[in-house]
Amino acid sequence: MTMFFDSEFDRIFRSVSSSFFNTDDIFEESKENSSGPYYYGYTMTVGPDGKPVVKEYGNVKLGQLPISDTREPIVDTIVDEKEKVVKLIAEMPGVEKADVKIVVENNIVDISAEHDKKKYHVKISLQHKVDENSAKASYKNGILQLIFKIVEEKPKGKTVEVE
């Protein structure tokens, strides 16, 4: 019985860990072809519906060599239904406030920054309709915080009374 358990455990461990070893191979190949740093990871949060939300980030995608020296910052989206705001918090160390550019159009937030060798870029699609003119941004100690007011959508059309 112990032998079966050991071999089954080994099989499961090899199948699960193979994805980690492949990621290491990607980084090794990347070092030979261009300069780093390279990073890849996941963030996991709980959505408003209680289900987990897993997001991929980094300048290396699984199974691909890096194609850019631009980093994708880690961005957390927080929806405060009580205050009726959406907050975006992005980690972008090594740049100055003047280097940060933010464009908001059709509920898509485009954030970029470049200072010396530090380059960041990300596009975030907002799940709530926001007032673009209400945007307030602050940048301190490598953390960008954006706050938008949520627009309450009223039903379109006309209600017809039945006689």
C-alpha positions in Angstrom: 0.0 0.0 0.0 2.8 2.4 0.9 4.5 1.8 -2.5 1.3 2.7 -4.4 0.9 5.9 -2.3 4.6 6.9 -2.9 4.4 6.4 -6.7 1.0 8.2 -7.0 2.4 11.1 -4.9 5.5 11.3 -7.1 3.3 11.3 -10.3 1.1 14.1 -9.0 4.1 16.1 -7.8 5.9 15.8 -11.2 2.7 16.9 -13.1 2.1 19.9 -10.8 5.7 21.0 -10.6 6.4 20.7 -14.3 4.8 24.1 -14.9 7.2 25.7 -12.5 10.2 24.1 -14.2 9.0 25.3 -17.6 8.8 28.8 -16.2 12.4 28.5 -15.1 13.4 27.4 -18.6 11.7 30.5 -20.0 13.7 32.8 -17.7 17.0 31.0 -18.6 16.3 31.4 -22.4 15.4 35.0 -21.8 18.8 35.8 -20.1 20.6 34.6 -23.2 18.6 36.7 -25.7 18.2 40.1 -23.9 18.7 41.9 -20.7 16.3 41.8 -17.7 14.8 42.0 -15.2 12.0 39.6 -15.9 9.1 38.7 -13.7 5.9 36.8 -13.9 3.1 36.1 -11.4 -0.5 36.0 -10.4 -2.6 38.0 -8.0 -5.7 36.5 -6.5 -8.6 38.5 -5.0 -12.2 37.8 -4.1 -14.7 39.5 -6.5 -17.9 41.2 -5.3 -19.8 38.0 -6.1 -17.6 36.1 -3.6 -15.7 34.2 -6.4 -11.9 34.2 -6.7 -10.5 36.5 -9.4 -7.0 35.4 -10.7 -5.0 38.0 -12.7 -1.7 37.3 -14.5 1.0 40.0 -14.5 4.6 40.6 -15.5 6.7 41.3 -18.6 7.0 37.6 -19.4 4.0 35.6 -20.4 4.0 31.8 -19.7 5.3 30.0 -22.8 6.7 33.1 -24.4 10.0 35.0 -24.3 9.8 38.6 -23.2 9.1 41.0 -26.1 9.5 44.3 -24.2 11.4 45.9 -21.4 8.1 47.6 -20.3 6.8 46.2 -17.1 3.1 45.7 -16.3 2.5 47.1 -12.8 0.5 45.2 -10.2 -3.0 46.9 -10.1 -5.7 46.3 -7.5 -9.2 47.4 -8.3 -11.4 48.2 -5.3 -15.1 49.0 -5.7 -16.7 50.8 -2.8 -20.4 50.5 -3.3 -21.1 52.5 -0.1 -19.1 55.5 -1.3 -20.0 54.8 -4.9 -16.4 55.0 -6.1 -13.9 52.8 -7.9 -10.3 52.9 -6.7 -7.3 51.7 -8.8 -4.0 51.2 -6.9 -0.9 50.6 -9.1 2.6 49.8 -7.9 5.1 51.7 -10.0 8.4 52.2 -8.1 11.3 54.1 -9.5 9.3 56.8 -11.5 8.4 60.4 -10.6 5.0 61.9 -10.4 5.7 63.9 -13.6 6.5 60.7 -15.5 3.0 59.2 -15.0 0.5 59.5 -17.8 -3.1 58.4 -17.4 -5.8 58.3 -20.2 -9.4 57.3 -19.5 -11.7 56.6 -22.4 -14.8 54.4 -22.7 -14.2 52.8 -19.2 -10.7 51.8 -20.1 -7.8 53.3 -18.1 -4.4 53.4 -19.8 -1.6 54.0 -17.3 2.0 54.5 -18.5 5.2 55.8 -16.9 8.8 56.0 -18.0 11.9 57.2 -16.0 15.4 56.2 -17.0 15.3 52.4 -17.4 12.0 52.0 -15.6 9.0 51.7 -17.9 5.5 50.7 -17.0 2.3 50.3 -19.0 -1.1 48.7 -18.4 -4.7 49.0 -19.7 -7.5 48.3 -17.2 -11.1 47.7 -18.3 -13.4 49.0 -15.5 -16.4 46.8 -14.7 -18.5 49.8 -13.6 -19.5 52.9 -15.6 -17.5 55.8 -14.1 -17.5 59.6 -14.6 -14.2 60.3 -16.4 -14.3 63.9 -15.2 -14.4 62.9 -11.6 -11.0 61.2 -11.8 -8.5 62.1 -9.0 -5.0 60.7 -9.0 -2.2 60.8 -6.5 1.3 59.3 -6.6 3.5 58.8 -3.5 6.3 56.4 -2.7 5.8 54.3 -5.9 2.1 53.9 -5.4 -0.4 55.4 -7.9 -4.0 55.8 -6.6 -6.9 56.7 -8.9 -10.4 57.3 -7.7 -13.5 57.5 -10.0 -17.1 58.2 -9.1 -19.5 55.5 -10.2 -22.2 56.7 -12.6 -25.6 55.3 -11.8 -27.1 54.3 -15.1 -30.8 55.1 -15.4 -32.9 52.9 -17.6 -33.1 54.3 -21.1 -36.3 54.5 -23.0 -39.8 55.6 -22.1 -42.3 53.8 -19.8 -45.6 53.4 -21.6 -48.7 53.3 -19.4 -51.4 50.7 -20.2 -54.9 52.1 -20.4 
